[in-house]
Structures are given as C-alpha cells and as structure tokens.
C-alpha cells in the first residue's frame, strides 16, 4: 500500500548549551521520549548525502531556492540491518520525506559504483535515485554524523529534537563502519541545533517553551555545514 504523504512544518534554531539544559527540563515535563532512543535518551544518526558535480543541492541551499530536494542514505546507532534511502523535499519551512529500505549489500554496491541492481529494485524511490545518478550525475558527497535527543507530543504530531556533536567526513568509504575518520562540522563543540516539526499547528505549551529570549529561527543545514570542508 502506498503511504499518503503530506508536508510538515519544520523550524530550526541554533541554541546555546544553557538554553538546551533549560528547554529539555521543561520539555520532559510535557513530552515523551522517543521509544527508539538508547538508555541515555539519544541515538546516533549517520547519513551520506548525494549531490552532483555542480553542487546543485548545496548551491540551492546557499541561494535560498524556495523548492528543493536532497537524497541521502541513513542508519541509526551503527545498526546496518536498518538502512533507509530518503528523499527530502522542502518548500520554505515545509518539508516532505519519502523513504525506502536498502540492504547493507545494496548500499555497499551503490557506494562502490555498481548501479546494475537498481532498475530491478521493488522500490520506486530507488528507481528515481538510479535515474538521477545516471542522468543528473548525482553521487555520494559527504558523510554526516550526529547525536539526536528526540521528544514527542501527540497533539499536532509534534517532534522536538536537539542535535549535537555534528561531524563530517568527505570519504564515502567511511560510511558503513564504526571506525570513521571525521571532524567536527560546527564552530564550537557545544553547538546545538533545535528542530521542531509539526503538522497543522504547534500547541501553545510547546511554543512557549521554545520561545526563549535570544534565540531566533534560522535555515541551518547539516549538509551545508558539513560541506564547508569540500
């Protein structure tokens, strides 16, 4: 059965560590922790992003193009049994995501340049990536890793996350391994990114918590930050 998808609101804020400590305490009083986290309430996300030789995705982000898309492959907590191909589409602060499962073998073949298996794959998203790799020269460009601390709120389908320790590697061979050679992608080790995603409305109880003096909404891109080095 094909899932019906709809755009969600996505807000991003760069926040200092002190605001993170205050916000998380207040959020924990009204929201629930994502059940997929490790015992410390976080999980590790590792993604490899695609772009073409003209850096189309990067330049569209820098230039503030209203409607854009990115492809990435992602897995969590070093678990290679659950790998997902994702296509994320954005129109200003609205986002939409499509995903399809990949096996570890399929992912390794793709990263090794073997695309022969892709046209026969059962997932249409794999076919789309294949076409864009063939005809739009999409290629794996950068590995992005970070820790995420997520919270959920049922009314409005709210998801609030704190992303931290954002790191990058320019070498795709580092993607499917725990021993990754990467470097920090932010200016200071304690830089935090607050993300708020919701459907039609953001309840006042959540809005009041995140509206802290001194923080402002901004168009932060982990992909863009990690491409500063190449």
Secondary structure, 3 states (H helix, E strand, C coil): CCCCCCCEEEEEEEECHHHHHHHHHHHHHHCEECCCCCCCCCEEEEEEEEECCCCHHHHHHHHCCCEEEEEEEEEECCCCCCEEEEEEEEECCEEEEEEEEECHHHHHHHHCCCCCCHHHCCCHHHHHHHHHHHHCCCEEEEEEEEEEEEEEECCCCEEEEEEEEEEEECCHHHCCCCCCCCEECCCCCCCEEEEEEECCCCCHHHHHHHCCCCCCECCCCHHHHHHHHC
